[in-house]
Amino acid sequence: MRMAIENPRWGYTRIQGALSNLGFTVGRNTIRRILIEQGIDPAGHRTTTWSMFLKAHWGAIAATDFFSIEVITGGDSSATWCSS
């Protein structure tokens, strides 16, 4: 359930693949049944709030704040900074 809640765009097959990567063998229809029993809508019908998005992607957002590349242009002595 946690995977479906934290990743609202993941469908049953994607969740099945993620569980398989963790060493669990679970059928797609079993995942579907459990999510329906818990009141979790199918992917595409789950709502995502801005705070949910930020919590799910906080690690990547924080990492890009410290990423910058110095680009040296030819000819002149100036440098341009590209920051994410």
C-alpha positions as CSV (number, residue, x, y, z in Angstrom):
1,M,0.0,0.0,0.0
2,R,2.9,2.3,0.8
3,M,4.2,2.1,-2.8
4,A,0.8,3.0,-4.2
5,I,0.3,5.9,-1.8
6,E,3.8,7.4,-2.3
7,N,3.8,6.8,-6.1
8,P,0.2,7.6,-7.3
9,R,1.1,7.2,-10.9
10,W,2.3,3.6,-10.4
11,G,-0.1,1.0,-11.6
12,Y,-0.5,-2.6,-10.5
13,T,2.2,-3.9,-12.9
14,R,4.7,-1.3,-11.8
15,I,4.1,-2.1,-8.1
16,Q,4.4,-5.8,-9.0
17,G,7.8,-5.2,-10.6
18,A,9.1,-3.1,-7.7
19,L,8.0,-5.9,-5.2
20,S,9.8,-8.4,-7.5
21,N,13.0,-6.4,-7.3
22,L,12.7,-6.6,-3.5
23,G,12.4,-10.4,-3.8
24,F,8.6,-10.8,-3.4
25,T,6.5,-12.7,-5.8
26,V,3.0,-11.2,-5.8
27,G,0.4,-11.5,-8.6
28,R,-0.9,-8.4,-10.3
29,N,-4.5,-9.2,-9.4
30,T,-3.5,-9.8,-5.8
31,I,-2.1,-6.2,-5.7
32,R,-5.3,-4.9,-7.3
33,R,-7.5,-6.7,-4.8
34,I,-5.5,-5.5,-1.8
35,L,-5.5,-1.9,-3.0
36,I,-9.3,-2.0,-3.7
37,E,-9.9,-3.5,-0.3
38,Q,-7.9,-0.6,1.3
39,G,-9.8,2.0,-0.7
40,I,-6.9,3.0,-2.9
41,D,-8.0,4.0,-6.4
42,P,-6.2,2.7,-9.5
43,A,-3.3,4.7,-11.0
44,G,-4.6,7.7,-12.9
45,H,-7.5,8.1,-10.5
46,R,-5.5,8.8,-7.4
47,T,-5.1,12.4,-6.4
48,T,-1.7,14.0,-5.8
49,T,-1.3,17.1,-3.7
50,W,1.6,19.4,-3.9
51,S,2.8,18.3,-0.5
52,M,2.6,14.6,-1.5
53,F,4.7,15.3,-4.5
54,L,7.3,17.2,-2.5
55,K,7.6,14.4,0.1
56,A,7.9,11.8,-2.6
57,H,10.7,13.7,-4.5
58,W,12.4,15.6,-1.7
59,G,15.7,13.7,-2.1
60,A,16.0,14.6,-5.8
61,I,14.9,18.2,-5.3
62,A,17.4,18.7,-2.5
63,A,20.2,17.2,-4.6
64,T,19.6,19.4,-7.6
65,D,19.8,22.6,-5.5
66,F,23.6,21.9,-5.1
67,F,24.2,20.9,-8.7
68,S,26.0,23.5,-10.8
69,I,28.3,23.4,-13.8
70,E,30.7,26.1,-14.9
71,V,30.6,26.5,-18.7
72,I,33.5,28.4,-20.2
73,T,32.7,30.0,-23.5
74,G,35.3,30.5,-26.2
75,G,36.9,33.8,-27.0
76,D,36.3,35.9,-23.9
77,S,37.4,35.3,-20.3
78,S,33.8,35.2,-18.9
79,A,32.3,32.1,-17.5
80,T,28.6,31.2,-17.3
81,W,27.2,29.2,-14.4
82,C,24.3,26.8,-15.1
83,S,22.5,25.9,-11.9
84,S,19.5,23.6,-11.4
